[in-house]
Amino acid sequence: MMLHDGSNMSLARRAWSIRKLALRMAEVQGQGYIGQALGVADVLAVSYFHALTYRPEDPAWEGRDRFYLSIGHYAIALYSAMIEAGILPEDELGTYGMDDSRMPMSGMAAYTPGMEITGGSLGHGLGIAVGAALGLKRKKNPAFVYNLMSDGELGEGSTWEAVMSARAHALDNLICVVDFNDQQADGPTTQALAQGDEAPKWAAFGWHAQEVDGNDMDALVAAFDTARTLTDPRPRVIICRTRMCKGVPFLEDREITHFVRVDPSEWARALAHLDANVPD
């Protein structure tokens, strides 16, 4: 585990910064998947500032843990985490979503240092992660593969093929992280195929399964530590129940849909709220 810049900044402060960076990027275009970015910021803070091993100055370092973003439209959230981590420069933030930017609106590995895969079509990330984890094992590389996926992807058949493959190959170097915010493009996830009983389902497929409040920093740290330190030849999954728009109350309190629309005047209001509520 590496804290990279030697900072003792709290994980809460890292998550706050990730939220602020995401809002600043979304304001550039006047849109973006900001509800998801705000909701998953705590998960990304624990990932990048507690769990992952990497070198910010060398994103392709062979000894790094791999972090795969299956949900390509969450790129705004991952860019924010990578800016905070020093992998991407903050001065490129204003290019988000523009032609020739290294920060396109959907994550693409060919464009962005530190972006391991091109996310989407949805449901493919875990399969790629299984192949990477198997390859690392065969090379005797001790790195972990983390795969961040959405709850909507739990309705994809390819996801469950990957789940079975990971167990068949005893991939204990694979940690899947599910952002369960109960929203997908056509409505609440729990009214589609992921009915909310996910941990027992993954356990039945032979995985070590944990379910936590994805906006509770202590619970996240404990879950990530458990997943990494198990002496058990099973892949691991952490199902994170997150709240869309977490950290900006006036957005949290409105009717939430898959794509949260923010009025032009509300970007400054959201940023002002964060500025008035800086964690220690």
C-alpha positions as CSV (number, residue, x, y, z in Angstrom):
1,M,0.0,0.0,0.0
2,M,1.4,3.4,-0.9
3,L,0.2,6.9,0.1
4,H,2.2,8.3,-2.7
5,D,2.8,11.9,-1.6
6,G,3.4,11.3,2.0
7,S,0.3,13.2,3.0
8,N,-1.7,12.5,6.1
9,M,-4.8,14.0,4.6
10,S,-7.9,12.2,5.8
11,L,-9.9,9.9,3.5
12,A,-12.9,12.2,4.1
13,R,-10.9,15.1,2.8
14,R,-9.9,13.1,-0.2
15,A,-13.5,12.2,-1.0
16,W,-14.4,15.9,-0.6
17,S,-11.8,16.9,-3.1
18,I,-12.9,14.2,-5.5
19,R,-16.4,15.5,-5.3
20,K,-15.3,19.1,-5.9
21,L,-13.1,18.2,-8.9
22,A,-16.0,16.3,-10.4
23,L,-18.3,19.2,-10.0
24,R,-15.8,21.6,-11.6
25,M,-15.4,19.2,-14.6
26,A,-19.1,18.8,-15.0
27,E,-19.6,22.6,-14.9
28,V,-17.3,22.8,-18.0
29,Q,-19.8,20.9,-20.1
30,G,-22.9,21.9,-18.1
31,Q,-23.6,18.2,-17.7
32,G,-22.2,14.8,-16.8
33,Y,-22.9,11.8,-14.6
34,I,-22.4,13.9,-11.5
35,G,-24.9,12.0,-9.4
36,Q,-22.8,8.8,-9.7
37,A,-19.6,10.7,-9.3
38,L,-20.7,12.3,-6.0
39,G,-22.1,9.0,-4.8
40,V,-19.0,6.9,-5.5
41,A,-16.4,9.4,-4.3
42,D,-16.0,7.7,-0.9
43,V,-15.3,4.4,-2.6
44,L,-12.7,6.0,-4.9
45,A,-11.0,7.7,-2.0
46,V,-10.6,4.4,-0.1
47,S,-9.4,2.8,-3.3
48,Y,-6.8,5.3,-4.3
49,F,-5.7,6.5,-0.9
50,H,-5.9,3.3,1.2
51,A,-6.1,0.2,-0.8
52,L,-4.3,0.5,-4.2
53,T,-0.6,0.2,-4.8
54,Y,0.6,2.4,-7.7
55,R,3.1,5.0,-8.8
56,P,1.5,8.3,-9.9
57,E,4.5,9.2,-12.0
58,D,4.5,5.8,-13.8
59,P,0.9,4.6,-14.4
60,A,2.1,1.6,-16.4
61,W,4.4,0.3,-13.7
62,E,4.2,-3.5,-13.8
63,G,3.9,-3.9,-10.1
64,R,0.8,-1.7,-9.8
65,D,-2.6,-2.9,-8.7
66,R,-5.0,-2.6,-11.7
67,F,-8.1,-0.6,-11.3
68,Y,-10.7,-1.3,-14.0
69,L,-13.6,1.0,-14.6
70,S,-16.2,-1.2,-16.2
71,I,-18.8,1.7,-16.1
72,G,-17.2,4.0,-18.7
73,H,-19.6,6.9,-18.1
74,Y,-18.2,7.2,-14.5
75,A,-15.0,8.5,-16.1
76,I,-15.6,12.0,-14.5
77,A,-15.4,10.3,-11.1
78,L,-12.2,8.4,-11.9
79,Y,-10.5,11.4,-13.5
80,S,-11.2,13.3,-10.3
81,A,-9.6,10.5,-8.2
82,M,-6.6,10.4,-10.5
83,I,-6.2,14.2,-10.4
84,E,-6.3,14.0,-6.6
85,A,-3.7,11.1,-6.7
86,G,-1.4,13.0,-9.0
87,I,-1.7,10.7,-12.0
88,L,-3.4,13.4,-14.1
89,P,-2.7,17.1,-14.0
90,E,-5.3,19.4,-12.6
91,D,-4.6,22.0,-15.2
92,E,-6.3,19.7,-17.8
93,L,-9.5,19.7,-15.9
94,G,-11.0,22.4,-18.1
95,T,-10.6,20.2,-21.2
96,Y,-13.1,17.6,-19.9
97,G,-15.2,16.3,-22.8
98,M,-13.6,18.5,-25.5
99,D,-12.0,17.5,-28.8
100,D,-8.5,16.1,-28.3
101,S,-8.8,16.0,-24.5
102,R,-7.2,13.3,-22.5
103,M,-10.4,13.3,-20.4
104,P,-13.3,12.2,-22.8
105,M,-16.7,11.9,-21.3
106,S,-16.6,8.1,-21.4
107,G,-13.4,6.5,-20.2
108,M,-11.0,5.3,-23.0
109,A,-7.7,3.6,-22.2
110,A,-6.1,4.9,-25.4
111,Y,-6.6,8.5,-24.3
112,T,-5.9,8.7,-20.6
113,P,-2.9,7.7,-18.5
114,G,-4.1,5.5,-15.6
115,M,-7.3,4.5,-17.4
116,E,-6.7,0.7,-17.7
117,I,-9.7,-0.2,-19.9
118,T,-12.2,1.3,-22.2
119,G,-15.4,0.9,-20.3
120,G,-18.7,-0.2,-22.0
121,S,-20.5,-1.8,-23.4
122,L,-21.6,-2.4,-19.9
123,G,-21.1,-5.9,-18.5
124,H,-17.7,-6.4,-20.1
125,G,-15.4,-5.1,-17.3
126,L,-15.5,-8.0,-15.0
127,G,-14.6,-10.4,-17.8
128,I,-11.6,-8.3,-18.7
129,A,-10.6,-8.2,-15.0
130,V,-10.8,-12.0,-14.8
131,G,-8.4,-12.3,-17.8
132,A,-6.0,-9.8,-16.2
133,A,-6.1,-11.5,-12.8
134,L,-5.5,-14.9,-14.4
135,G,-2.6,-13.5,-16.4
136,L,-1.0,-11.9,-13.3
137,K,-1.2,-15.2,-11.5
138,R,0.5,-17.0,-14.4
139,K,3.3,-14.4,-14.3
140,K,3.5,-14.7,-10.5
141,N,2.9,-11.0,-10.2
142,P,1.3,-10.4,-6.7
143,A,-0.7,-7.4,-7.9
144,F,-4.4,-7.2,-7.3
145,V,-7.1,-6.4,-9.9
146,Y,-10.0,-4.2,-8.8
147,N,-13.0,-3.9,-11.0
148,L,-15.6,-1.2,-10.3
149,M,-18.9,-2.0,-11.9
150,S,-22.5,-0.8,-11.6
151,D,-25.5,-2.5,-10.2
152,G,-27.1,-2.4,-13.6
153,E,-24.4,-4.7,-14.9
154,L,-25.7,-7.4,-12.5
155,G,-28.4,-8.0,-15.1
156,E,-25.8,-8.8,-17.8
157,G,-25.2,-12.5,-18.6
158,S,-21.6,-11.8,-19.4
159,T,-21.1,-10.6,-15.8
160,W,-22.2,-14.0,-14.4
161,E,-20.0,-15.9,-16.9
162,A,-17.1,-13.9,-15.5
163,V,-18.2,-14.6,-11.9
164,M,-18.2,-18.3,-12.6
165,S,-14.8,-18.1,-14.4
166,A,-13.2,-16.2,-11.5
167,R,-14.3,-18.9,-9.0
168,A,-13.2,-21.7,-11.3
169,H,-9.7,-20.3,-11.5
170,A,-9.6,-19.4,-7.8
171,L,-8.7,-15.8,-8.5
172,D,-8.0,-14.5,-5.0
173,N,-6.2,-11.5,-6.6
174,L,-9.5,-10.2,-8.0
175,I,-11.6,-7.7,-6.0
176,C,-14.9,-6.6,-7.6
177,V,-16.5,-3.5,-6.3
178,V,-20.2,-2.9,-7.1
179,D,-21.6,0.6,-6.9
180,F,-25.2,-0.2,-6.0
181,N,-27.0,3.2,-6.2
182,D,-30.3,1.6,-7.4
183,Q,-30.4,3.5,-10.7
184,Q,-30.0,2.4,-14.2
185,A,-31.0,4.0,-17.5
186,D,-34.6,2.8,-17.5
187,G,-35.3,3.2,-13.8
188,P,-34.5,1.7,-10.3
189,T,-32.2,-1.3,-10.5
190,T,-34.2,-3.1,-7.9
191,Q,-37.2,-3.0,-10.2
192,A,-35.2,-4.8,-12.9
193,L,-33.0,-7.8,-12.5
194,A,-30.9,-7.0,-9.5
195,Q,-33.4,-7.4,-6.7
196,G,-31.3,-6.4,-3.8
197,D,-30.2,-9.8,-2.5
198,E,-26.8,-9.6,-4.1
199,A,-24.3,-10.7,-1.4
200,P,-26.0,-14.2,-1.0
201,K,-26.1,-14.6,-4.8
202,W,-22.3,-13.9,-5.2
203,A,-21.6,-16.2,-2.2
204,A,-23.6,-18.9,-3.8
205,F,-21.3,-18.6,-6.8
206,G,-18.3,-19.2,-4.6
207,W,-17.1,-15.6,-3.9
208,H,-16.3,-14.0,-0.6
209,A,-19.1,-11.4,-0.5
210,Q,-19.4,-8.3,1.7
211,E,-22.1,-5.6,1.5
212,V,-21.5,-2.2,3.1
213,D,-22.7,1.4,3.2
214,G,-20.7,2.8,0.4
215,N,-20.7,6.3,1.9
216,D,-19.5,5.1,5.3
217,M,-15.7,5.5,5.3
218,D,-14.9,3.2,8.2
219,A,-17.1,0.5,6.8
220,L,-15.4,0.8,3.4
221,V,-11.9,0.7,4.9
222,A,-12.8,-2.5,6.8
223,A,-14.3,-4.1,3.8
224,F,-11.3,-3.3,1.5
225,D,-8.9,-4.5,4.2
226,T,-10.8,-7.8,4.6
227,A,-10.9,-8.4,0.8
228,R,-7.2,-7.8,0.5
229,T,-6.0,-9.8,3.4
230,L,-8.1,-13.0,3.2
231,T,-6.2,-16.2,3.1
232,D,-8.8,-17.9,1.0
233,P,-8.5,-19.0,-2.7
234,R,-11.7,-17.2,-3.7
235,P,-12.4,-14.0,-5.6
236,R,-13.9,-11.2,-3.5
237,V,-16.7,-8.8,-4.0
238,I,-17.7,-5.6,-2.1
239,I,-21.2,-4.4,-2.8
240,C,-21.3,-0.7,-1.9
241,R,-24.7,0.8,-1.3
242,T,-24.2,4.4,-2.3
243,R,-26.5,7.5,-2.4
244,M,-26.6,9.4,-5.7
245,C,-25.4,13.0,-5.3
246,K,-24.0,12.3,-1.8
247,G,-22.4,15.4,-0.3
248,V,-24.6,18.0,-1.9
249,P,-27.9,17.9,0.0
250,F,-30.1,19.9,-2.3
251,L,-29.2,17.5,-5.1
252,E,-29.6,14.4,-2.9
253,D,-33.1,15.6,-1.9
254,R,-34.5,16.0,-5.4
255,E,-36.1,13.1,-7.3
256,I,-33.1,11.0,-8.4
257,T,-32.8,9.5,-11.9
258,H,-30.0,7.8,-13.7
259,F,-28.9,11.1,-15.3
260,V,-29.2,14.0,-12.8
261,R,-29.8,17.3,-14.5
262,V,-28.2,20.4,-12.9
263,D,-29.3,23.9,-13.7
264,P,-26.6,26.4,-14.7
265,S,-26.8,28.3,-11.5
266,E,-26.6,25.2,-9.4
267,W,-23.0,24.3,-10.1
268,A,-21.8,27.3,-8.1
269,R,-24.3,26.6,-5.4
270,A,-23.0,23.0,-5.1
271,L,-19.4,24.1,-5.0
272,A,-20.2,26.7,-2.4
273,H,-21.8,24.0,-0.2
274,L,-18.6,21.9,-0.4
275,D,-16.5,24.9,0.3
276,A,-18.5,25.6,3.4
277,N,-18.2,22.0,4.6
278,V,-14.6,21.0,4.3
279,P,-13.8,17.9,6.4
280,D,-10.7,17.7,8.6
